[in-house]
């Protein structure tokens, strides 16, 4: 089942933000995240805030969230997101900037029809406006789209799609409990290109028990051949409470190996660079700068975003908050005229400085050495001598990871924030990475 929410400070019923949080909103971009919590089935490794038909009562019209409230279906979910959009507009008022990016994540957003996704996108545009070059992304499972639906999504304004490929090896997909066939993700990427999507991402997972080096090499080759201009590759993480964790605990599968994960990462770097890709974030490669995920760059650069939907996280002007998780509770709060936020935290200068180091160091552009304390700058010099930081950027006053540094990124961060409260890193990683 989905992981629990962190605790924090209470949020005013009207969702009001401190005046100082509203100053400067949008100066580093403003993103909108829409969480669609529905999935046709739950993958064995997944602990995201998603719900299947087996976990929610279902009716012929869609997902029933809480029959006790009169039958909260997908339409009721759409109504609730629209209510949160109205709340956001009241909270941000004149400070509300046009959205530079909109990202529909999940769950499986494309379990909603193109007309339903278009409805929400239209409401986002009505609420905030969209920048002229706004990046508008939807995630999709490969089996949840086809050429007609992709053409319809493109007509409604979506210009980027992120497809969950994970692997092309049948036995790896089986361990991950993925439902699509090995070749479906690559085919969907081609269909998205044919439908006119400007940018196509394929997600890969490496280090799955039973995956061989040849399996991963084949997945990388398929992603490149599919015509994607962006590839994300993540090491499998075994999350408590998932079916995968239970299988490993019972001894049915081995725990993923850190050494294997490092080998897979090096394989990804080699294959993708040979195909013309360049890394811009530790787990992300693009063919050219315009193909970089601008929405995720808002997260990594410490910008502002509002997350809509059950369990979504938001950050505006140093205030981070997170919504209640269950769709019923989310819809119920908004129906009662209250914010759906579960709790929030106000980030002070130390926390914001820590996050800047933690997130920006993951980027190829690195971070200014001036963002580090005295001990951190000394640690950066040591990391440079050990081959963990690039000498060129260091000479220009920036800390940027080498390939070896990327393999040890978490440890490098801990060293650089030694005098900035390294004990906060684990908590900040949990919240900063969850839109």
C-alpha positions in Angstrom: 0.0 0.0 0.0 1.2 3.6 -0.5 3.6 5.0 2.1 2.5 7.3 4.9 2.6 11.0 4.8 5.1 13.0 6.9 3.8 15.1 9.7 4.2 18.9 9.8 2.5 22.1 10.8 -1.2 22.6 10.5 -2.4 24.3 7.3 -5.1 27.0 7.5 -8.5 25.8 6.3 -8.4 28.4 3.4 -4.8 27.3 2.4 -3.4 30.8 2.9 0.3 31.2 2.6 2.5 33.7 4.5 2.9 37.0 2.6 6.7 36.5 2.4 6.1 33.2 0.5 4.1 35.0 -2.2 6.9 37.5 -2.9 8.9 36.4 -6.0 6.6 33.5 -7.0 7.4 32.4 -10.5 10.7 34.1 -10.8 12.3 30.7 -11.3 9.4 29.2 -13.3 6.0 28.0 -12.0 5.0 24.4 -12.5 1.7 22.7 -12.1 1.6 19.0 -11.2 -1.7 17.1 -11.4 -1.7 13.7 -9.7 -4.0 11.1 -11.2 -4.2 8.3 -8.6 -5.7 5.6 -10.7 -4.0 2.4 -12.0 -5.4 -0.7 -13.8 -3.1 -2.8 -11.5 -0.4 -2.2 -9.0 3.2 -3.0 -10.0 5.0 -5.1 -7.4 7.7 -2.5 -6.7 5.3 0.5 -6.5 4.6 2.4 -3.3 3.2 5.5 -5.0 -0.2 7.0 -4.0 -2.2 5.0 -6.5 -5.5 3.0 -6.3 -6.7 0.1 -8.4 -10.2 -1.1 -9.1 -9.6 -3.8 -6.5 -8.8 -1.1 -3.9 -11.7 1.2 -4.8 -15.3 0.2 -5.4 -16.0 0.4 -9.1 -19.0 1.3 -11.1 -19.6 1.3 -14.9 -18.6 5.0 -15.1 -15.2 4.7 -13.5 -13.6 4.5 -10.1 -15.9 4.8 -7.2 -14.0 6.5 -4.4 -16.5 6.8 -1.6 -20.0 5.5 -2.2 -21.0 6.8 1.2 -20.7 10.4 -0.1 -23.1 9.7 -3.0 -20.8 8.0 -5.4 -17.5 9.7 -6.0 -16.4 8.6 -9.5 -13.8 9.9 -11.9 -16.0 12.8 -12.6 -16.0 13.7 -8.9 -12.2 13.5 -8.9 -12.2 15.9 -11.8 -14.5 18.2 -9.9 -12.3 18.1 -6.8 -9.2 19.0 -8.8 -11.0 21.9 -10.3 -12.1 23.0 -6.8 -8.4 22.9 -5.7 -7.5 25.0 -8.8 -10.0 27.6 -7.6 -8.5 27.5 -4.1 -5.0 28.0 -5.6 -6.1 31.0 -7.5 -7.6 32.5 -4.3 -4.4 31.8 -2.4 -2.0 33.1 -5.0 -4.3 36.0 -6.2 -2.3 38.6 -8.1 0.9 36.6 -7.4 -0.2 33.8 -9.7 2.1 33.5 -12.7 1.5 31.7 -15.9 2.5 28.0 -15.7 5.7 27.3 -17.5 5.1 23.6 -17.2 2.2 21.2 -16.5 2.8 17.6 -15.6 0.2 14.9 -15.3 1.6 12.1 -13.2 0.3 9.1 -11.3 -0.8 6.5 -11.2 -1.7 6.3 -14.9 -3.1 9.6 -16.1 -4.0 8.1 -19.5 -6.6 5.8 -17.8 -8.6 9.0 -18.0 -9.8 9.8 -21.5 -8.2 12.5 -23.6 -11.3 14.6 -23.2 -11.0 14.3 -19.4 -7.4 15.2 -19.4 -8.2 18.1 -21.7 -10.8 19.3 -19.3 -8.2 19.6 -16.5 -5.6 21.1 -18.8 -8.2 23.7 -19.9 -9.0 24.5 -16.2 -5.2 24.9 -15.5 -5.0 27.4 -18.4 -8.1 29.2 -17.2 -6.7 29.5 -13.7 -3.1 30.5 -14.3 -2.6 30.9 -18.0 0.1 29.0 -19.9 3.4 30.4 -21.0 3.7 30.6 -24.7 6.2 27.8 -24.8 4.8 25.8 -21.8 5.9 22.2 -21.6 2.8 20.0 -21.1 3.6 16.4 -20.2 1.6 13.3 -19.4 2.9 10.1 -18.1 1.5 6.9 -19.6 1.8 3.2 -19.4 2.5 1.8 -22.9 -0.7 -0.3 -23.0 -2.9 2.7 -22.0 -2.4 4.7 -25.2 -2.9 4.0 -28.9 -2.6 6.1 -32.1 -6.1 7.7 -31.8 -5.7 8.6 -28.1 -2.2 10.0 -28.7 -3.5 12.2 -31.6 -6.3 13.4 -29.4 -3.9 14.3 -26.6 -1.7 16.2 -29.0 -4.6 18.1 -30.3 -5.6 19.2 -26.8 -2.1 20.7 -26.2 0.1 18.0 -24.7 3.5 18.2 -26.3 5.6 15.8 -24.2 4.9 12.2 -23.1 6.7 10.0 -20.6 6.3 6.3 -21.2 7.0 3.6 -18.6 9.2 1.2 -20.5 11.2 -0.3 -17.6 12.7 -3.2 -19.6 12.3 -5.2 -22.8 13.1 -8.5 -21.1 9.9 -10.5 -20.5 11.2 -12.1 -17.2 12.2 -8.7 -15.9 8.7 -7.2 -16.7 7.2 -10.2 -14.9 9.2 -9.6 -11.7 8.1 -5.9 -11.8 4.5 -7.0 -12.4 4.3 -4.8 -15.6 1.4 -5.6 -17.9 2.7 -4.4 -21.3 4.5 -6.7 -23.7 8.3 -6.2 -24.2 7.9 -4.3 -27.5 4.9 -2.1 -26.6 6.8 0.8 -25.1 9.0 1.3 -28.1 5.9 1.0 -30.4 4.1 3.6 -28.3 7.0 6.0 -28.5 6.9 5.7 -32.3 3.2 6.3 -32.3 3.6 9.4 -30.1 6.2 10.8 -32.5 3.8 10.1 -35.4 1.0 11.9 -33.5 3.2 15.0 -33.3 4.6 14.9 -29.8 7.6 17.2 -29.7 9.4 15.2 -26.9 9.2 11.6 -25.9 10.7 10.1 -22.8 11.2 6.4 -22.0 11.7 5.3 -18.3 14.0 2.4 -17.6 14.5 0.5 -14.3 17.8 -1.4 -13.8 19.0 -3.8 -11.2 15.8 -5.9 -11.1 16.5 -9.4 -9.6 17.1 -11.7 -12.6 18.1 -9.0 -15.0 21.4 -9.7 -16.8 23.8 -7.2 -18.4 22.6 -8.3 -21.8 19.0 -7.7 -20.8 19.7 -4.1 -19.8 21.9 -3.5 -22.9 18.9 -4.7 -25.0 16.6 -2.3 -23.2 18.9 0.6 -23.8 19.3 -0.2 -27.5 15.5 -0.5 -27.8 15.0 2.9 -26.1 17.5 4.6 -28.5 16.0 2.9 -31.6 12.5 3.9 -30.6 13.2 7.6 -31.4 12.9 8.9 -27.8 14.8 12.2 -27.3 14.9 11.7 -23.5 15.7 8.6 -21.4 15.4 8.2 -17.6 17.1 5.3 -15.9 16.6 4.5 -12.3 18.0 1.9 -10.0 15.3 -0.4 -8.6 14.5 0.6 -5.0 12.8 -2.0 -2.8 10.2 -0.1 -0.8 8.7 -1.5 2.4 5.1 -2.7 2.1 5.3 -3.6 -1.6 4.9 -7.1 -3.1 8.5 -7.0 -4.2 9.7 -6.4 -0.7 7.6 -9.3 0.6 9.0 -11.6 -2.1 12.6 -10.7 -1.2 11.8 -11.1 2.5 10.5 -14.6 1.9 13.6 -15.5 -0.1 11.9 -15.8 -3.4 14.1 -13.1 -5.0 17.5 -11.7 -4.1 18.0 -8.2 -2.9 19.2 -5.9 -5.7 23.0 -5.5 -5.7 24.6 -2.1 -5.3 27.6 -3.3 -7.4 25.3 -4.5 -10.2 23.4 -1.1 -10.1 26.7 0.7 -10.5 27.6 -1.5 -13.5 24.2 -0.9 -15.1 24.6 2.9 -14.6 27.9 2.8 -16.4 26.3 0.8 -19.2 23.6 3.4 -19.5 26.0 6.3 -19.7 28.1 4.5 -22.3 25.2 3.5 -24.5 23.4 6.8 -24.3 26.4 8.9 -24.9 27.3 6.8 -27.9 23.8 7.5 -29.3 24.2 11.3 -28.9 22.6 11.7 -25.5 24.1 13.8 -22.7 23.3 13.6 -19.0 21.8 16.7 -17.4 20.6 15.1 -14.1 22.1 12.0 -12.5 19.3 9.7 -13.7 18.3 11.6 -16.9 19.7 12.0 -20.4 18.5 14.0 -23.4 19.5 14.4 -27.0 19.6 18.2 -26.8 18.8 20.9 -24.3 15.2 21.5 -25.4 14.4 17.8 -24.7 15.3 18.2 -21.0 12.3 17.9 -18.7 11.7 21.5 -17.8 9.1 20.6 -15.2 11.5 18.4 -13.2 14.2 21.2 -13.6 11.8 23.4 -11.5 12.1 20.9 -8.7 15.8 20.5 -9.0 16.4 24.2 -9.1 14.3 25.0 -6.1 11.5 26.7 -8.1 7.8 26.9 -7.3 5.0 24.5 -8.1 1.5 23.6 -7.0 0.6 19.9 -6.9 -3.1 19.1 -7.4 -4.7 15.8 -6.5 -4.6 13.3 -3.7 -1.2 13.1 -2.0 0.4 15.7 -4.2 3.2 17.9 -2.9 3.7 21.6 -3.5 6.3 24.2 -2.9 5.8 28.0 -3.0 8.3 30.5 -1.7 9.9 28.2 0.9 6.6 26.7 2.1 6.1 23.0 1.3 2.8 21.2 1.8 1.3 17.8 0.9 -2.3 16.8 0.4 -4.3 14.1 2.1 -3.7 10.8 0.3 -7.0 9.0 -0.2 -9.3 10.4 -3.1 -12.3 10.2 -0.8 -10.6 12.4 1.9 -9.3 14.7 -0.8 -12.7 15.2 -2.4 -14.4 15.5 0.9 -12.3 18.3 2.2 -12.7 20.3 -1.0 -16.5 19.7 -0.9 -16.5 21.1 2.6 -14.7 24.3 1.4 -11.4 23.4 3.0 -7.9 23.0 1.7 -7.0 19.3 1.0 -3.5 19.9 2.5 -2.6 17.4 5.3 0.3 19.5 6.7 3.1 21.8 5.7 6.6 23.0 6.7 8.1 26.4 6.4 11.7 26.1 5.2 14.2 28.3 6.9 17.5 29.5 5.3 19.3 26.5 6.5 16.8 24.0 5.1 16.6 25.9 1.8 20.4 26.0 1.5 20.6 22.3 2.2 18.1 21.6 -0.5 19.9 23.8 -3.0 23.1 21.7 -2.5 21.3 18.4 -2.4 19.3 19.0 -5.6 21.5 21.2 -7.7 24.5 18.9 -7.3 22.6 16.2 -9.1 22.5 18.5 -12.2 25.3 18.6 -14.8 25.4 22.3 -14.3 26.3 21.8 -10.7 26.0 24.5 -8.0 28.0 27.6 -7.0 30.7 26.9 -4.4 29.4 30.0 -2.7 26.3 28.1 -1.7 28.5 25.9 0.6 29.7 26.7 4.1 33.4 26.8 4.9 33.5 23.1 5.7 31.6 22.4 2.6 34.1 24.3 0.4 36.9 22.4 2.0 35.1 19.1 1.4 34.6 20.2 -2.3 38.3 20.7 -2.6 38.9 17.2 -1.3 36.2 15.7 -3.6 38.0 17.5 -6.5 41.3 15.9 -5.6 39.5 12.5 -5.4 38.1 12.8 -8.9 34.5 13.3 -7.7 34.1 16.8 -9.0 34.9 18.2 -12.5 38.0 20.5 -12.5 36.8 22.9 -15.1 33.6 24.0 -13.4 35.4 24.0 -10.0 37.8 26.6 -11.5 34.8 28.7 -12.4 33.5 28.5 -8.9 31.1 25.6 -9.3 30.8 22.1 -8.0 29.8 19.6 -10.7 30.0 15.8 -10.5 32.2 13.6 -12.6 31.0 10.2 -13.7 32.6 8.7 -10.6 31.0 11.4 -8.6 27.6 10.5 -10.0 28.0 6.9 -8.8 28.6 8.3 -5.3 26.3 11.3 -5.5 24.6 10.8 -2.1 27.9 10.5 -0.3 29.3 13.6 -2.0 26.2 15.6 -0.9 26.7 14.5 2.7 30.3 15.7 2.7 29.4 19.0 1.2 26.7 19.8 3.7 28.7 18.7 6.7 28.3 22.1 8.3 24.8 22.7 7.1 22.9 20.1 9.0 23.6 16.8 7.2 21.2 15.0 9.5 18.4 16.7 7.6 19.4 15.1 4.2 17.3 12.0 4.6 14.1 13.9 5.4 14.7 16.4 2.7 15.3 13.7 0.1 11.9 12.2 1.0 9.9 15.4 0.5 11.8 17.1 -2.2 11.6 14.2 -4.6 7.8 13.7 -4.3 5.7 16.0 -6.4 
